[in-house]
Amino acid sequence: MSPVTDHPLSLLRRRGRHWQLPPIVAGAFWLLCGAATILFAQDQTKQEIHTPARRVDLTQDLAKTEIHSRALRGNLQVLLGNGGNIVVSTGRDGTLLVDDEYAVLLPKVRAALAELRSAPVKIVVNTHWHDDHTGGNAAFARDGALIIAQENARRRMQSDLVVSLWGPQMASPPVAWPAITFDQSLRLHWNGDDIDVIHVGPAHTDGDAIVFFRQQNVIMTGDLMFGYETGPPYFDDLNGGSARGMIAAADTLLGLINEQTIVVPGHGEVTDRAGLQIYRDRLVAMCDRITAAIARGLSEDEVVALHPTEGFAKAGRGTDRWVRIVYREYHR
């Protein structure tokens, strides 16, 4: 899941009659008001780090989304849209999906699958539980598909939770819960491939899974990797994620693959091992800037003001919140 970018603050002004104050008093009054406004805005940014006032309504943006397919290798395709990327394996055993987008985009996902002339979906592997990756679970399960995920992902799907930087996510209906779960790993033999589903430890959440198609040498990272255009590498620190975990996961991924591996991130464009290395190094560089500032004794607000993501991620309140979360993780 990508983080919410902004929630504008509204400052209310009194209308109607006003008091006549001596110029010096009036000046002091408005100076105090300005200082209070700055402190209020800083406090609001801190308070809104984890819990935006409400979930941003993406309905209009999603309605405009076009989902298109791109060939990866052999019988593998990727569906690219507004939410999480979907890897599609087609063949005699039936269609296997890795993730299944927002629920509202299900008709477009089905249309894209129809264009591929794919067989009915038999298996869906969830890389984690955020609803831009699991929104189609219920519909595909009702059609007979088997849902697979790491055991912590199933547990998270069963409760109403707050997603860090994003807002509330309601519990998934029971039909959408994974029927098969695993702790560390499992292997599927499907459509002529050996498919390893691996939990690399808490990173984006505490229930992440990568999916490695061994014969095709294609790996789906889920949200352990984001395309560069989506902002700083997002992790859900309220639900087991951390910057340290994201770095460790990137290192694990780099150790699993080679120069010929096709790397499909959870969001953004398909890349390769070199692209994953750049992603990992950018994440480390941003965290190093923050830890260096902490070592110099800078406060949270001072570190945010330094813009330690400059050159790597767009500036904005969403990015500032990310910096605050990383600061707090490394300042403990």
N, C-alpha and C positions, 0 to 999 in steps of 0.2 A: 504494500500500500504506500502511495506517495502522500507526504504530509500536506495539511491545509496550509495555504500560503498566508492568509491574512484575515483578520476580522477588524474592520475599522472601528476606532473608538469614537463615540459620540459625546460631545461636551454640550450640556444644556445651558442656555443663557436665559436669565430672567427677562421677561418682556413687560412692557407697560411702564408705569411710573418708576422714576429712579430718584435716588437721593442726591442732593447737591452737596458735595464735599469740598473742603478747601483743597486747592491744587496739590499741596504737599501730601495731605492725607490720602487724596485720591490716587496719587502716584504710588505711594507705599502700598495702598490696598491692591492695586492691579499688579504690582511687582510680586506681592505675596500670592496672588491668584495664579500668576504665571509659574511661580516656583511649585505651587501645589499641583498645578496641571502636569508639570514634568514628572514630579514624584509619583503622581497617580498613574501616568502612562507607563512609567518604569515598573510600578507594582503590578499593573494589569498585565504587562507582558510576562512578568514572572508567574503570576497566578494562572495565566492562560496557557502555559507551556503544555500542560497535559490535558486540560479539559476546556476546549473551546466552548463558548456559550451554547452552541447547538451544532449538530452535524450539518455540514454544508450540503445544500441540495444540488446534486449533480444531474438531475433529470434532464434539463435542457441540453447540457453538454453531451450527455450520453446519447440523447436522441439523435444528435448530429453525427455520432460516431459511425465510421465505416470500418468494418472488419475485413481485412484482406489476408490472403494466404501467401506464403513464400516457401518455396522448396528449400529443404535443408540438405538432406542426403538420403539416398535410397528411398525408403517408404515413409520418410519423416517430413512433415510440414510444420510451419509455425503460423498461427493466427495472431495478427497484430491489430490491436484496437486501442481503446481508451483505458481499460483496466489492465489486469495482468495478461502477459503473453500466454498463449496456449500452444503446447506441442502436441501434434497429432501423429499417432502411429496407425497406419492402415495395413490391412492384410487379411489372410484367411482366418485368423483367430478372432477377428472383429476389431473395431476401432478402440484404441486406448488414448485417453486425453491426459495431459498433465496440466491441471487447473482448468477452470471453466468460467472465468469472468464474473462480472456483476449479473445478478438475476435479470435485471431489466434488459440486458443485451442478449439474453438467451435466444430470441428469435433470429437475431443476426448471426449468432454462433451456429445455430442449426442451418441457416442458409449457406454459410461458408462451408460447413461440412458437406452439404448437399452438392455444392459446386465441385468438391473433391471426389464426389461419388463414393463416399466412404460407407462402409457397412455400419450397422447399429453400434452405438457406443456400449462397450462391455465393461470397461474399467476406466475409472477416473482416479488419478493420483493427485492429491493435494500437496503442494509444497509447504503450505501453512494454512491458518484458519481465517485470515482476513477476507472480507466478503468480496473483494475484487478478484479473488482467486477461487472462491467457493460458492459463488452465487448461483451457479447452475447445478449444484449437487442434488438438490431435492428433485428437480425435473428429471435428470438423468437416472437417479436412483429409482424413481417411479417407473421409468422405462425399462428397468432391469439391470442397470449398471451397478457394478461393485465399486464402492468408494474406499480408498486406501489412504491412510495418513499416519504420521507419527502420533504416538499415544497422547502427548500433550496437546496436539492440535485438536483431537477429538474432545478432550476435556474442556478446552477453551470454547469450542462450538456449543457446548451445552449450557452456557451461562451468558447473561447480559454483562457486557464488559465495556470499559472505556479504553479506546485505542489511543495511545499517546500521540499528541499533536493533531489528532483527527476527530475524536469525539466518540459518542456512544455507538456500540454495535450490539444489536439484539441477538439473543441466542438463536441458533439455527433450529429449524424444526427437526424432530427426531429422524425423519426419513433422510435428512441430509447428513447425518452423522456417519463417519466412516464405519463400515462393517468390519474392516480388517485394520488393525493397528500394529505398530512395531515399536521397539525401543531404540535399537541402534541401526539395524538395517534389515532388508529383505531383498530377495532376488526373484524377478519375474522372468519367465521364459515365454515370450509373446511375439507373434508375427516374425518368427525367425531370429529374434534378438535376445540377448541376455541383458536384462534391465536391472541395474542396481539402484535401489532406493535407500539413501543413506542419511542418517541424522548426524550432522557434524558438530552438534552441541549448540547451546543457546547462542543466538547471534541476532538475527532480525527479530525473532521471538524465541520462546523456549520449545517450539514444536516444528522447527524447520526441517525440510527434507530436500535433498538434491536428487535428481533422476538422471542416471548415466546410462545411455544406450551404448553398450560396449562395442557391438559389431559395427555400428554406424559411426562410432566415435563422436557422439553428440551429447552434450550435457546441458540440462536445464537447471539453472541455479536457484529458481524462485527469487525471492527478494533479498537473497544474500548478495546480489549484484543488481544495481540500477544503471540504466543508461545515463550518460553524462548530462543530458538535457533536463533531467528531472530534479536537480538540486542535490544537496549533500546526501550521502548514503543514509537513508532513513532506517531507523530501528525502533521497535516498540518497547521502550524501557519499562513501561508499566506491566508488560507481559513477558518478561524474561530476556528482552533484547539488550544489547549493550554495544558500545563502540569497540571495546576490546574483543567481544565475541565476533563482530563483523570482520575485524582484521584477522582473527584466528581462522574464521571460515574461509576467507579469501586465500590465506596461506594453504589451507587444506585443499581447496579446489585446485590451486596451482600445482600442488603435488600429485594430483590425480590425473592430470591431463597432459597432452603434448602439443606441439606446434600445429598439428593437423586437426585438433579438436575444434568443433564448432561449439561456441558458447552462446546459449540463449539466456539472457537475463530475465528477471521477473518483469521488468519494464524497460522499454527502450529497444534499440536496434541490436540485431544479432552481431556477435563479434567473435574473437578468437582468444588464444592464450595471451597474446601480446596486449590485447584490449583489456583483459582481466588484470594483467600485471599493472597497466597504467591506472586502472580503477583502484586497485589495492594501494598503490604508491600515493595516489592523491588522498585517499582516506588517511593513510599514515601521516602524510605531510600536514593535513589539517589538524589532526590530533596532536602532532608534535608541536605545532605552533601554540596550541592551547596549553599543553603541559609546560612548555617553556615559559609562558606568561604566568602560569600558576607558580612556578619555581621562583619567579621574580617577585612574587608577593602581590600580584595584581588581583583586584576584586573581580567578581563575576561581571559587573557592569563595565569595568575597564576592559576586560577581555572581549566582551561583545563589541565595544567601541573600536577595538583594533581591527575588526572584520577579518578574523583568521581564516576565513574560507575564500578570501579574495583570490581570484585567478582560477578557482576550482568550482565555485557555486555562485549563483546569482544572489545578490544582496536582497534583504527583505525580512519581514518579521518572522516568517516561517524559518528562515535560515538562522536568525538571531535566537529563536527558541531552541533550534538544534544545538547551537553553540552553548547555550546555557545548560542543556542536558549533558553534553560532553564535559563541560566544566565541572558540573557536580559529580559526575562519575569519577573523574580523575582527581578531584579535590578531596575526596573522602580520606 
